[in-house]
């Protein structure tokens, strides 16, 4: 378990899946956890799960695609804690599951608003705070499809390539200050988003086992496995790692 003792850690998209698992793990690792989630009920549930570990939490209802909403989130963080030691920019939405010539501009804009613009807006605030305090670490959730193509998901893939590009650029900006910026590239992981986005594929191919068979390790990941990687990247154990896109995909992307 990573040591995040006495650190203030932000997790966006913390209401379910990888985000909720990360928020709980951060609490178990000694952090005070800021739970950012657009869905109030799920956000409050995640905050309660963090507090059940004995850690302190702060829930702020947040739409990462909204500049005003993020202004409010980071004002709450600065007012309440006066610092931000780590941030996991995890909030995201899935793709449209259609070929490019049948994907609307509205669908493209919706995906980019959350997955790319949302990460950029978070990075802007996080860089400002961490630059002023002279320390910090940031992890954003990309995808193995930020490194690979995926037919029928051009907008989603573009948004995740953008996360990797922003990670590398901001890492170079902040490296001289000792502030680290990395991203997580999950493979198939059992979350609500995974179940929704792969429902048609699972039905066509005959169950989750069909997707697992495409993975060299032969299974789909648990959300907690991705959370562990993200929290490790935020910890001092990853002190010499920055600008890296860490694939946690059971070997899928090296085939």
N, C-alpha and C positions, 0 to 999 in steps of 0.2 A: 504494500500500500504506500503511495507517495506521501511524503511529509509536507502538508500544507498548513502546519500549525501557525496560528495567529495571522494568517493571510486573509485578505478580503478578495473573494473570487466571484466574478460575474458569470452566470450561465444564461444565455438566451435560448429560447425554445425549450425551456426547462420543464414544460408540463407533461412531457411523455417521452418515450423512447430513449435515445442516447442522451438527450438533455437531462431528463429526470434522473437517469442512472448516474450521470456525471455530477449533478447537484448533490445527490445523496452521498456519493463517494467523496466529494469535496468535504462535506460535513463530517463524514467518518474519519477523514484525514486531518481534521483539526481546523478547517477553514470556517470563516463566516461567509455565508453564501447569499448572494443577491440572485433571486429567482426572477427572471424576466420571461413573460409568457403572455401571448395575446388573449388566451382563453382564461377567464378569471377562475373558474372552478378548478381547472387543471393546475393552474399556477398556485392557487392556495393549497391544493393537495400536495404539490411538490414541496412547497415551503414547510408544510406540516411533516412531511417525510424527512426533511433535513433536520427539523427540530427534534424529531424522534431519535436521532443519533446523538443528541446532546449538544448540537451546534446551534449557533444563532443564524436566523435567516431573515431576509427582507424580500417580500414579494412586491414587484412593481409591474402592473399590467402594461404591456409594451407591444407596440406594432413596429417591428424593426424597419419596415419600409417607409415609416413616417418620420421625417426630420424632427417634427415637434414632439412626437412621442419619445424619441431618443434623447432629445434635449432634456425632457422631464426625467427620464431614467437616470442620466448621468448627473443631473443636478441633485437628485435624491441620494445617489452614491456619495457625491462630494460633501453634501450637507450632513449626511448621517455618519460617514466614516472618515472623510477627509483624505482618502487615498483609495487606490485600486491596485492590488498586487498581481492579479491575474484575471484574464477574460477568456471565456470559451464562447466564441461567436458561432452558435450551433443552429439557430433558427433557420428553417428552410422549408420549401414546398416542393412537391414532385412535378413531373412533366405532364404533357398533354397526351402522350402515347399516340402520336399521329405523325405522318410524314410531313416534310417541311411545306409542301404546297397545299396542304390541308390544315395548316396551323395558322390561326388568326394572329394579327398583330397584337390584339388585346391579350391573348394567351401568352405571347412572348413577353410583353411588357409586364404582365403580372408575375411571371417567374423571375424575371430580371429584377423587379422591384424588391422582392424579398431576398433572393439568393445572392445577388451581386450588389445592388445598391444598398441593401440592408447591412451587408458585411462592410462595405466601404464607409457607411455612416458610422458604424460602431468603431471601426479602425480609427477614424478621424478623432473621435472623442477619446478613445483609449490612448492614442499616441500623444494627444495634448496633455492628458493627466499624467501619464507615465514619464513623458519628457520633463515635466515640471518637477516630479519627485525623484527622477534619476534612476528608476528601477521599474521592473515589471515584465510580464510575459503574456503573450497572446497566442491563442490557438483558434483557428476558424475551421469549420467543417466544410470540406470540399466533397470529393467522391472519387472512387477509382475512375469514374467517367469524367473527372476533371483531367484525366491523363489519357483516356481512351474515347473512342467514338461509341455511339449507341443508336442504331437506326430507330427512327420514330421519336426521337427525343432531342432534336437539335437545340431547342431553346434551353432545356435543362442542362445539357452538356456544355453549352456556351457559358451558362451561369457558373458552373463549377470550374471550368477552365479559368474564368475570371477570378475566382477565389484564389486559385494557385498563383496567378499572375500578380494579384495584389499582395499576396503573402510575400512573394520574393522581393517585390519592390519596396514594401514597407520594412521588411527585414533589413535591407541594405541601408535604408534611411536611419533606422534606430540602433543598428548594431554598434556604432561607436559609443553609444550611451549605455551599453550593456543590457538593452531591452531586446528580448528575443521574440520573434514572430514566426510561427510555424502553422501548418495546416494538417488536418487529419483527412485521409482519403479512405473512408469505409467501403468495404465490399458489401455483399449481401448480408443484411443484418435484420434480425427479427424485431421490427418496430411497426407501429400503426401505419407509417408512411410506406414501408416495404410491403405490408399486406395489401394496402390499397393499390399501389403502383404495379404490383405483380399479380393481381388477382386474375386477370385474363390469361396471363402466361401460365400461371399455376393450373388453371382450369384446362387449358389446351394441352399441356404437357403431362398432366396427371399427378399433381401434388407438389409440395415443397421439395420432395426428394429429387424431382427433375432439375430444379435450380441448384440444389446441393451437389448434384452429379457434375455440374460444370465447374465446381470449385475443387482444386487439387486436394484440399483437406477434407472434402467430402461432406461438408455441413455448412449451414448458415450460422453466422455469428450471433451471439447474444449481445444485447445493448450494453451490458456491463463490460464486455470485452473492449468495446470502442471507448467507453467512458474511461476505462483504466489507462488506455493509451493517451487520451486527451489530458487527463490529470497528471500523468507522468511528464508530458511535454510542458505543462505549467510548473512543475516542481523543479527544485534546484538540482535534481538528479539528471536533468537534461540541460545542464548549464552551458554546454558548448555547442548546442544545436540551435541553429536559426536558419530561416529561409528554406526549410525542408518540408516536402509534401510526403507525409508518412502514410504508406499504404498498409492498411490492416484488413486484408481481403482473402486470407487463406491461400494465397498464392495465385489468385485469379489473374492478376495483371502481369505475371511473369511467364505465362504460357506462350 
